[in-house]
Amino acid sequence: MSDEQTPILRLLQVMERLRNREHGCPWDRQQTFATIAPFTIEEAYEVADAIERGDSTDLRDELGDLLFQVVFHARMAEERGWFDFDAVATGIHDKLIRRHPHVFAEASFNNAAEQNSNWEEHKVRERAAAASRRGAEHPSLLDDVPKALPALLRAAKLGRRASRVGFDWAEARGVREKLNEELSELDAALAQNSALDPKAAPSAEVAEELGDALFTLVNLGRHLHVDAEDALRAANSKFESRFRHMELIARGRGLNLAALSPAQWEALWVESKQAEAASETLARGFPEV
């Protein structure tokens, strides 16, 4: 490979060599779209993690890993005669030009609302074209909401799509009332499950009602302008931080975690929360009183 070649061309040639039937890597040769897809999703999350941590070096590396996933998929598609990397790049290039007429053409918008409306019109036409390619007579508003999205993220996206044609709660209060209804139905399913056999695994009905409650909770977040995925990620981090602090306290006191009583766990949890609050107060620069 020549040093005068562009980095992307060198990367494409590395991918071609890895997939070479005679001299390539055995692992890379045996991969398919299905086996690589989970890695693609994982790399996207690692990009998000680097951004959240503010680590620019990791961000550069993780973006490279994600780019490699695109190159990998494009190479497999090229081997099947579908398309190549250039077609992928051309496709997104043309789409961006098409969706930004106010930048690349003569169109102009008076405000963000007009721009968003134009954006949605473009996406409606693109969904219709995609449905036509699939042979579907009538496209659905939900056609391009990927099933591989994290469930919380997909629930919010489905709710937003449905709301565009008026299928939505008028305000957050209505969603909150619906959540109470769903939780009541979950309680009823749990009671029925326990009545049949208290030691039995949760029934399909319990799982369904829990799913309904989660879906409603995500849409409550949407009405409150709170991203459920971000909120749960923050809650996970908070739980992890507090639990790690409890482990430190217990270890310092010579306590066996597995032998702690519920009351001891609760005391450690409260102590951890208090330590967290004190740390946040100091971080804000205010002395404790």
N, C-alpha and C positions, 0 to 999 in steps of 0.2 A: 504494500500500500504506500502510495506517495504521500510525503508530508505536505504537498501542495493541495491535496484533496481537502474538501470541507469536512469539519467534524461529523456532520450528519451522514455524509457519503461514507466515511470510514466506519461509522457505526452500522450502516446498512450492509457494508461488506463483511463486517464481523458476524452479523446475524446470518448472512448468506452462508458463510463458512461453517457456523455452528450447526446449520440445518443440512449441510452437505451430506448426501446419502452415503458417500464412501469415506470421507475424511472428517466428518463433523463429530459433534459431541453426542454420544449415545442418548443421554438424558434429553437434550434439546431436540433431537430427531424424533423422539417418540411422543412429544407433547402435541396436544390438540387445543382447539379453541376452548373446549370445556375444561381441560386440565389447567390451562393458563389463566382463565378468568378469575379464579379466587386470588391468584397472586396479583392480578391487576387491581382488584378491589383493595387488597392489603396495602399495595404500594400507594394508592390514593390516600388511604388513612395515615400512612406514615408521612406523607407530605403535610397533611393537616396537623399531625402531631408536631412536626418540626416548626410549623408556623406558630402553633400555640405556645411552644417553648421559646420562640424567638431565636432559634439557633440557625443562623444563616448558612453555616457550613453544612449542617445536616440537611437543610432545605435544598441546597444545591445538589447534594448527593441523592436525596430522595426524588427530586425532579428528574434526575438522570435515570434512576431506577424506573420511574413511571414512563418516561420516554421510551425506555427499552421495551416496556410492555406493548406500547403502540407499535414499535418496530417489529416485535415478535408476531403480533397478530397480523400486521400488514404482510409480513413475509409468508405466513401460512396461507393467507388469502391469495397472494401472488402465485404460490405453488399450485393452487387449485384453479388458477386462471380467472379469479374474480376481479381483483384489483391489486394495485401495488401501493407503496408508501406515497409516491407522487400523487396518486389519485386521492388518497386520504388528505394530503396537504392542500391539494387543489379544491377539494370539496369544502373544507372549512374556510379556505380563503374566499371562495365564491359566496358562501353563506354569510360571512361577516360583511362583505360588500353589499349583498342583497338586503341584509337587515339594518344597515346603517346608511340609508339614502341621504340623510341629513349631513353626513360626513363625506361620502364619496359621490354624491349626485347633487341635484339642484333642490331637493326637498328641504323643508325647514319646519321646525315645530316651535310652537309658542311656549310650551311648557313640558314638564316631564310626563304629564298625563297623556298628552298627544303622542309623545314618543313611545310610551308603553303600549298605547292602543295600536300604533303602527306595527310595533314588534309582535303583538299578539295576532294581528291580521296575517303577518308573514307566517307565523307558526301554524295558524289554522290552514293556510294554503299548503304548507309543507306536510301537515298531517294528512290532508286530503290526498296529496300526491302519493304519500307513503301507503295509504290505505288502498289506493288504486293499484299500486304495484303488487300488493298482496292479494289483489282480487276481491277486496271487500267492497260491497256496494255502497255502504254508508260508513264513513269514519266516525269514531267515537271521540268525544272530548278527552277521554282517558287513555287513548291509544298509545301515547309515547311516554307514559309514566312507567319507568323500568321496574320490573318485578324484582330485580336484584338489589334495589335500594334497601338500606336499613329500614326495618318495619316502621319505626317512628317517623322517619323522614318521608317515607312513602305515604303514610297515613295523612300527614300534613299536606303533601302535594295533591293527593286525591281530594281532600277537603277543599283546597284552594281552587282546583279545577271545577268541581261541582258548583262552587259558589259563583262562578262566572255566569252561570245561567240561572241563578237565583235559588239553587237548592242549598240552603244554608240556614242557620239560625240568624235571627235578626240582630241579636246582641249576645254578649257573653253570658248574661243571666240565664238565657234559654239553654245554653250548653251546660251550665252548672246544674240546672234542674234535670237535664237529661242524664248527667253523670250520676245524680242521686238515684234515678230510675234504674240505670244499669247496675249500680252497686246493690240495689235491692234485689234485682234479678239474680245477681251473683250469690247473694246471701241465701236466696231460695234454692238455688241449685246446690249450694254447699250443704244446706239442711237436708235436702233430698238424698244427696250422696251419702251423708253420714247416717241417715235413717236406714238406707239399704245395707251398709256395712261400714261402720266407723273406721275400720282399718284398711278399707279398700283405697286404691289409687283414685285420684280425682277423675270424675267422669268426663266424657266428651262435652257434655253440657256445661260443666264447670269451666273447662278450657274455653268454650265458645263465649260464655258470659264474661270471663276475664278479658278476652280479646275485645269484646264490645266496649267494656269499660275503658280499656287502654286507648281504643280508637277515639272514644269520646273525650278522654282526657287530653289527647294530642290536639283535638280540635278546639278544646277550651284554651289551650296554650296559643293556638293560632288566633283566636279572638282577642286574647290578652296581649298579642304581639310578642309572645315568648316562644322561641324555637324549642320544641320538646327535646330534640336531639341534644342541643347545647345545654339545656337545663338538666337533663339526665347525666350528661357527661360531667357537668359541674358537681352534681350530687354524688356521682361515683368518686370524684377526686376528693370531695369533702369526707366521704365515708372512709376512703382509703387512708387519708391523712389522720383522721381520728383513731382508726383502728391501729395504725402503726404506733401512734402515741400511747395507746392503751398497752400495746405489747411492750413498749419501752418501760412504762411504769411497772407493769407486772414483773418484767425481767429484773428490774432494779430492786424489787421487793422479794425476789425469790419465789414468786407465785407460779404455779403450774396452770397454764391457760385452760387445759382440758378439764381441770378439777374445780374451776371457779363456779360458784353458784350464780343463779340469775341476779340475785341482789348484788353480788360482788361485781358482776359484769356491768350492771346499771351504775354502780358507784364509779367504776373506772370510766364509763362513758361520760358521765357528768363531769368528772375531773378533766377529761380530755377536752370537752367542750369549753370548760372554763379557761383552760390553758390556751386554747385556740383564740378565744375572745380577748384574752390578755395580750396575746401576740399581735392580733389585729389592731388593738388600741395603740400599742407601742409603735407599730408600723405606720400608723396615721400621724404619729408625733404628739399624741395627747397623753399626758401622765395619768396613770390610774388613780382613782379616788376611792 
